[in-house]
Amino acid sequence: SNAKAAEGRKEARLVGEVEVEGRKGGMAPATTGATAVSALLWFRKGLRVHDSPALLAACAGAVHVYPVFCIDPWFVASGCVGQARLRFLAESLADLDASLRARGSRLIVLEGKPEAEIPRALEAWGCARLVYEQDEVEPYALERDASVRSSAATLGVSVVEAQGHTICELADLLAESKGEAVTTYSSFQNHFAKVVARKPIVLASTPAQIPPPGEHANGMGRAVPTVAEFAPSLAGSSSKFPGGETEALRRLKAHLALENGKWAAAFEKPQTSPTELDPFGPDTRSTTVLSPYLKFGCLSSRTFLLELRAATAAASTKSKPPMSLEGQILWREFYYACAKAVGPNFGQMKGNKICRQIAWRDVKTEPAAAEALKAWREGRTGYPWIDACMRQLASEGWIHHLARHAVACFLTRGDLWISWEEGAAVFDELLIDGDWALNNGNWMWLSCSCFFYQYFRCYSPVAFGKKYDPNGTFIRKYVPELANFPAKYIFEPWKAPIADQKTAGCRIGVDYPKPMVQHDVASKENMGKMAEAYKQHKEGAADAADAAKAAKGGAGSKPAGVGKSAAAPSASGGGKRPRSE
């Protein structure tokens, strides 16, 4: 029992008590003077064996390591997680199990609430140490981990929370802004550079062998879930972006090798096409599509950055952040730091200290708004470019960042005036790279609720897509009822004469919907609403500032990049901000 487990059970919140980074290959050695223990390694994200401080911390001084993934029934059955992401997870778990078996171990899959199953396993297996990769921002994860830590403390089990999901420790980044949320990219870049200079990036080695689970685990747990179990509607279908560490590293290597590193060196996100399919071979896109692998931790963000720098070191010409590939991984870090500073309310408007308070239409009380949201989600807006993007999202679980820009603007400030929270929830369900910090941050950006304030810059649901796909090839693929329309009308099929519609086999208003709004009218009305919301915010901010000065006698200042004026444009690249997909 744990009452008789080995000594050394003081709770450790970070990896500090176990030196895990920078080792050569082989089994992670015991720390000097440490007593051999059994450790439970709890996988949540971080589904990899390369650059895994959590894995090395679990192995250090351990005679047995129990690698565990716990399937929370809510996660699978809630309806809030789409089939594409569940398939990606199933594939990632199978790949992780194979990697562990190649090192003398295996993945033990438990089912049930982690708050109950992890403590139960700790006690049953006599583990003295619980190790997992730290999750610092998602409200669900914070509550879950707090409960498990409390149970572990009651059992006398030490807890090691290893930092591995972001490049830097978020606390170090926030120390640069005195704990405040930084909402400008340029200021964040400066903070990131200072932290990395102070604490250089070092990768954790990959152990050749892992201490095996003890006999206690025999008969416990279930088989690694299959795609058929997790995502039955996708069973038997091919995956364009297979989950797992093996595919992540292959994809990274392939993209960094393009043109001997020149492609990666010259990469500029806004210059890539949202409609380009298979540019580098089957199931490739104009960007790397490494985002889901980073989301699940199949690929280490630190590995991504260091491999990228090595591959492009000799390039004579390099793009720069925020547009470059390095800029993309920094966007990820930017949003994580911001989410950490704001706290759980980062995922909503109310109580979110950096988010503009805007009177969006309420889908809970307005049937017309609810129907508009449903039509947008299902790709039935009557605007082929918007519908093609949303249908691609539903079928593949991924769309290009410019497509995300277009559909998000359309739903919020551009046309439908529906809250970014509603759009974020749809994306969180359907995207295979759905990431709480990035998803909410991007929706605040695209709705001009934070980060980007030029609300008068609006994406056209017609002209924007036509710029990249004048012949409508992308639309014909994802909106097949319009496949026979001539290019002249493919983006605005309602303008086609009835005779042409009949020839194309698609009557607008019958076989494909008419536009649900008149863009020119709706966008202008919404700009007026945004102007009024910004005015109210500015007046409220001025009143708050006056009150603060009165309370403090006029003293006090803010770090650079914090508390920016609502009316000021973003310093991070105007309307062409690249996102970490």
N, C-alpha and C positions, 0 to 999 in steps of 0.2 A: 504494500500500500504506500501511498505518498507520505504517510506518517513516518515511514522507515526509509524514505528516499535519501539520496546523497545530500551532503551539505551544500552550502553556497546558493541559497534560495532567496536572496534579497532581490526584490523586483528591480529590473534594469529596463529603463524606458527606451534606451537607444543601444547601439552596438558597442558602446564604450567599454564595457567590461570584457568583451571578447574581441581580440584583434583579428579582423577577418580579411582585410584588404591587402592586395599586392603580393599574395603568395604565388609560388610556382605551382605546377600541376601536382597531382597526387591527392591522397586523402588529407583533408584539413587536419592538422595536428592538434593535439591537446595543448591548452595553454599551460605555461609553466606552473607546476604545483597543483594543477586542477585535478579534482577527483572525477573519475569516469562516471558519466551519467547517461540516462536515457533522455532523449529530447524529442518533442513533437514539433515538426515543421509544418505550419499551417499555411497552405497555399490559398490565396484569394485572387489577387492579381499576381504579377511576378511569376508567370507560368513559364519558367525557363531554368536552365542550369548555368548559363553563362552570366558573368557579372552579377552574381546573386549573393550579396552580403548576408542575407537571411540563411541561405543554404550553408555557407561557411560557418556562420554563428551556431547553427544547429549541430554541425559536424564536430566543432571544436571540443575535444575532450569527451566525446560521446562514444559509448559502446554500441548503442542502438539509436537510430534516428527513424522516426515514424513520419513519413511524408503524407500529409492528409489534405484532401479537398473535401469540403462539406457542402453538399447540395442543399441549399435552403429551398424548401418546397414553394415558398412564396415567389422566389425568383423565377421558377419554372412555370408556375401555374397562375401567376397574377394577371397575365395578359398585358403587362407593362413592358415586357421584353419580347421583341420580335423573333420570329423563327430564324431569320438570317443570323442574328447574333447568337442565338442558342446553338445553331449549327457550328458557328465559329468556335464557340466555347467547347463543344464536344470534340471537335477536331484538335483543339489545343490541348485538352486533357489527355487525349490518346497519344499525342506527340510527347507530352511531358512524361507520361508513364513509360514510353519507349526509352526516353533518355535516362530515366531513373533506373530502369532494368538493365541498361547497358553499363551501369555503374554499380551493379550489385544490390539495387534497391527496387522499390515499386511504389506506385501511387495507391494509397488507401482511400477509397471514396466512402464517405459517410453520408447519410441522409437525415435531415432534420434541422431544427433551429440550431445554428452554431453556438448560441448562448448555452444550450443544454448539451449538445453533442461533444464539443471540445473539452469541457470540464470532465465529462463522463469518460472520455478516452484518456485524458491525463491520469485520472485515478486508476482506471483499469490497467493501464500499461506501466504504472509506477514511474511516470516521467517527472523529472526534477526541473525540466526547463521547457518552456513554450517559446517558440520563435516564429515571428511572422514579419512580412514586409509592411512597414508603416503606411497607413492610409490616413492622411491628415485633413481631408476636406469634406468628404461626403457625409451628410448627416446620419444616414443609415449605418455607415461603417463606424462612425465615431461612437454611436450608441451601442452597437454590437460589441465593439472592442472594449469599451468601458465595462460592460457586463462580464465579458470573458476574463478581463484582468482581475476584476473583483473576485470572481470564482477561483481563479488561479491563486490569488493571495490567500484565500481561505484554505486552499489545499496545501499551501506552503510551496508553491511552484514559482520559480523565478520566470520573469517575462522579459524577452529581448525583442524590442521593436526595431528592426533594421531599416535604415533609410536606403531605398533603392528604386523608387518609382519615378523620382525626379532627379535631375542632374545634381542640384545643390540641396542642402537642407533648407527647407522653407524658412525656418527660424533665422538662418543666417541672412537670407535675402530680406526678410522683414526687419531685421535689425538695422539695415541700411536706411529704412524709411521710418524708423522709430515705431514700427508696428502698424503704420498706416497703409491703406491700400494705395498702390501706385497705379494710376490709370493712363499713363503715357509710356509708350514703348521706349523712347529714347532715355528716359530716366531709369526705367527698368534695366536697360542695357548697361548703363553705368554701374548700377548696383550689382548686376550679374558679374561683370568684369572684375569688380573689386573682390567679390566673394571667391571667385575662381583663382584669382591671383593669391589670395590668402590661403585658400585650401585647394590646391591643384587636384584635378580630376584623376583618380586612380581606379582602375578596374579591379574587381575581385576575380580571382582565378577560378577556373572550372575544375573541380575535383575529378580525378580519374576514377575514384572509388568513393562510395558513400557507405557509412556504417549501416548494416541492414536492420530492418525492423526485427524486434524480438518475437519470440513465439507467442507472446500475449496477443499479437495482432492476427494470428491465424484464425480464420473463420469470421473475423470482424470486417465489416464494410461490405461493399458490393462491387460489381465489376464497373470498370470505367464506362460511363454512359455512351451509347452510340448516337449517331445523328438521327437514326430512326426513333429513338426514345425521346431525345430532346426536341427535335424538329421534325415530327412525322410528315408534315406537308412537303418537306424538302428531301425526304429519304429517296435515294436513287438518282437524284439530280446532281449535276456537276457543280462544284463550287468555283466561282471565278477567283476568289481570294481564300484559299484554304487556310484554316487556322493552324497555329503552332509555331514553335521556335525554329524548327528546321526550315519551314517556308519563309519565316521572317528573315533569317540570316541569308538564305538563298536570294531573296528579293533585294535585300540591301546590297549584297555583293554584285548582283547583276546590274543594278542601277549605277552603282559607283564605278563599274567597269565600262559603261557606255562611253564610247569615243575616248577611251583611256583616261577617264576622269573629267574630260572637258565638259560633258553634258552636266554633271553635277556642279562643276565650278561655275558654269554660266547660268545655271538655273535661276529663273525669276518667276515666282508663282503667278503673278497677274498676267504673265505672257503665255501661260499654258492654256489650252483650250478645254472648255467644259463639255464639248461635244465630240471630241476625238476618241475613237475606240480602236484598241489594238495597235497602237503606233509602234510598239517594240516587240510585237508578237501576240499570240492569243492571250486574251484576258489581261491585257495591260491597258493602262490609261496614260494620260499626258503627265501625270505626277506619279510618285512612287507607290501610292496606296499602302504606305507603311503605318498609317494611323491606327488601324485596328490592332496591329501587333504591338504598338506602343501602349494602347489603351489596356490590353490584357497583360502587358508586361512580357509578352513572348519575345520582344526585343527591348533591350536596355536602352534607355535614352542616352546614357553615357557612352555606350558602345556606338550608337548611331553617330554621336557628335565626334568622337575620336576617330572612328573609321572614315567619316566624311572628311575631316581635316587631313588625314593621312593621304586619302585618295586624291585630294585636290591641291596638295602642297606644292606640286611642281607646275601648276597651271599659271600661265602668264596673265590671264584675265579671269577675274573672279567677281561674281555678283556679291552684293553686300546685304546684310539684314536691313530692313525686315523682309525683303523680297527673296533672298537667297534660301537655299536648303537649310543652312545653319540658322537663318532667321526663323524658319518654320519650327524648329525644335525649341527656339527661345520663346516663340509665341506660346507654346505649351507651358513652359516654365512661368511665363508672365501670368497666364490665367490661373495657374495653381497658386502662385503667391498671392494674387488678388483674392482668390476664393478663401484662402487661409486667413487673410486679414479681415475680410468681411464676416466670415463665419457662415452658419447654416442658412441665413437669409440671402446668401448669394444666389440661390436658386429661385428667388421670387422678387416681386416688386415691393411688397409691403415690408417695412422694416429693413430694407436694403439701403444702407447709408450712401451708396454710390449711384443708385438707380433713380432716374427721373420718375416722378409719380405722375402717371398719365392716365386719363380716364378712357381706357379702351372699352370697346363694346363687351358686354358681359354674356358669354355663351351659356351661362347657367340660367339667366333670366330672359334672354332675347332669343326666341326660336330662330329668327332669321340669321342671327350671328352663329348659332350652333350649326345650322344647315350650311352656311358659308364655310365654316371650319371643316365640316365633313367633306364638302365638295373639293376644297383645297387639298385635303389629305388624300383623297381618292383620285386626284388628277381629273377633276370634272369642272374646271373653272371656265372653260370655253376659250382659254388662251393656250394654244398648242405647246408653246415653249415651256410654260409653267407646268402644264399637265405632263409633258414628256419627262421633265425633271422629277416630278413627284412619283410617276410610275416607275422610273428607273430606281428611285429610292426604295419603293415597295418591293421590287423584284430582286434587286441586287444588294440592298443594304448599304449602298454607298453612292454619293454623287460628288462631283467636283466642287471645289470651294466657291467658284463663281455661280454655279447652279444653286448652291445653298444661299448665296447672296440674293439671287433673283427671287427665289420662292419665299425667303424670309421677309424681304422688303414688300413683296406683294401681299403677304398675310397681314403685316403690321402697318407701318406708316405709309406704304405705297398705295394700297387699294382697299383692303378689307377692314382695316382699323381694328384688328383683333390682337389681343395681348401676346407679347413674345413668350409668355409662360406657356400658352397653349401650343405654340409652335415648337417650343423646346421639348414639351412632353411627347409630341409626335416624333420628333427626331430621336429622342432618347429611346423610344420604343423600336424604331425602324433601323437606325444606323448600327452597323457592326462596330463602328468606332465611337459609339455614344459614350461620351466621357462627361461626367457631371460638371467639372470645372470649365472645360473648353466649350461644351454645348451651351451652358448658361451665359458664359462670357460672350460668345459669338452672337447669341440672340440679343443680348443687351446692346452689343455694338450695332448690329444690323437694323435694329428698331430705333436707333439713336437714343436709347435710354441711358447709355454710358459709353465712354471711350471715344465714340465718333459722334459729332454733333452737327454735321452739315446735312440737316434733314431736307434741305431743298434739293439735294442731289438724289434723284429717284431712278431706280432701274425701270426701263420700259419693258413690259411683258411681250413686246413685239420686236422692237429694234435691237435689244441687247442680244437675244438669241440669234437673230438674223446675221449679226456681225460675224459670228463664228461658223454658222451653218446655213449659208444663203440658199442652198438647194433643199434644205429640210431633211437631210438624211437621218439625223438624230430623231426628229419628230416621227418620221415614217417608221422607225424601229420601235419606238415606245408608245406611239399613238397610232396603231396600225389601221384604224378606221379612216385615217386621213392619208393613207399611203398613196392613193392614186390622184391626189390633188396636184395640180401643177405648182411649181416652185413659186409662181407669182402670187398664189393664194394660200400657201401652206401655213404661213404664220398668222394669216387673217382670213380663215376660210369662210367667215360670214359675209365677206365681200364678193365671194365667187357667185356668178350668175346661177340661177336654179338649174339651168341646163348643164353647166359644168359640174355642179354638185351631183346631179343624177348620173352623169358620165363617170364620176369618181366613185359612185356607189355609196355616197354618204350625204344625207340631207342634214344641214345644220339646223339644230333645234329638234331633230328627230333621232338621228344616229350619233350625233355629237352635239354637245350643248352650245347654246349661244353664249357670248361673253357674259359673265355674271355681274360685271360692273363696266362702266365706261371709264377706261383708265384716265384719260385726260381730265375728266370731271372729278373723279374720286381722288386722284393724286393731289389736285389743287386744293380741294376741300381739306384733305388731310394735312397738307402743309400749313394751312391756317390753324388747324387744331394743334399742330406741333408748336407753332409760334406762340400760341396762347399758353400751352403747357410750359414752355421754356420761360415765358414771361413770369408766370406764377412761381416757377422754381427760383428764378433770379431774385424776385422780391422776397421770397421766403428765406433764401440764403443770406440776403442783405440784412434782414431782420435778425436772423440767428447770429450773424457776425457782430452786429451792434450789441446784442445781448451779451455775447461772449466777452466783448471788449469792456463792457460796463462791469461785468463780473470780475474781470481780471485787471481792471485798471488800464486796459489798452495794450497789455503786454501779450507776447506769444507770437509764434511763427510756425509755419508748416514746412516739412521737407519738400524739396523740389519735386514737381510732378504730382503733388497730392492736392486734392481739393480744387481742381481746376474750374475756371469759370464755365458756366453752362453754355455760354454763347461762343466760346472759343473753339476754333477748329482743332482737330486732332493733330498731333505732331508726328504721327506715325505713317504718313503716306497718303493723306487725302482719302478719296473714296476707293482706292485700290489696295486696301490692306489685305495681305495674304493671311489665310488662317492655317493653324496646325491641324490638318484634317484628321 
